Amino acid sequence: MTENEWLRSENPATLLGFNRNYDKRLSLFAVACCRQVCHLIPDDVRRVIEYIERGIEGERFGKSFPSVREWLQRLASENNRYYDAVSAVECALSITKALQYRHFDLSRHDVIVLVHQTAEYAYAAAPSNSIRRCQANFIRDLYGNPFRRCHIDSSLLTWNSGTIPSIAQQIYDKRIMPSGRFDNSLMGILADALEDAGCDNADVLNHCRNEKTHIRGCWVVSSVLGKVYPAS
Ligand SMILES: [Zn+2]
C-alpha cells in the first residue's frame, strides 16, 4: 500500500489488512462501528455498547460477560430485524474481552477476523457507502499516517498551566452522543491552542482542523492525554 492509498482508501478492510497494530484501538474501532448503527438496536443493547466502552477503559467485565454474550447471541438469532446490528455488538464485546484477558479463548487471528466482521455487520445493518467511508476514517483517526510518524512535543503539554491536556480531556469526556464522535469545534480549539503553544506540525494541526471524524482513540487527542496503546 502506498501513502496515497492509505490516505484515500474508503475500504476499511484494506486499511485493517495493512495495519499491524494489535491493541485496544481494535476495540475502539469495533465500538465506533457499533455506534454507527446504534439507532437500529434496542436500548438495552445500546447499554452493552457502554459496558464495552467501560471495559476498554479498564473496568473488568467479570462474571456477567458470558451471560451478556449469550443474551446478545440469542437476541440476534431470534430477531431478524436486529441480527446484523446486534451481531456487531457481540463481536465488539468479544474483541474487547479478548484484548482485556490474554487467556481468553480467542487467538490473535480470531480477533482480527472479528474486527472485520464487526465492520461488515454494521455495513449490513445500514448498507451505504458512507458507512464504509466513515469506517475507513475511524481507522485513520486511530492510527494516524503509518508513512509519516509524528509525535506531540511534551513541552506543549505544560504550556499555559496545562491548557492543551485540559482541552483534550474535555473533548474526550464530552462526546456527541449517540455517535460517540468528538466535537469538531472543540478539535478546532485544540488546534488553535497547540499552535499558540508553538506547535507547527502541519499533520497535527490539519488533523484537528480538517478531518471531520474523531473518536475515542484519535491519535492526536490520545497523544495529548498520554494514552498509549501497548501491543497485546
Ligand atoms: Zn482525530
Boltz pocket constraint, residues with backbone or C-beta under 6 A from the ligand:
constraints:
  - pocket:
      binder: B
      contacts: [[A, 141], [A, 207], [A, 211], [A, 213], [A, 214], [A, 215], [A, 218], [A, 219], [A, 220], [A, 221]]
      max_distance: 6.0
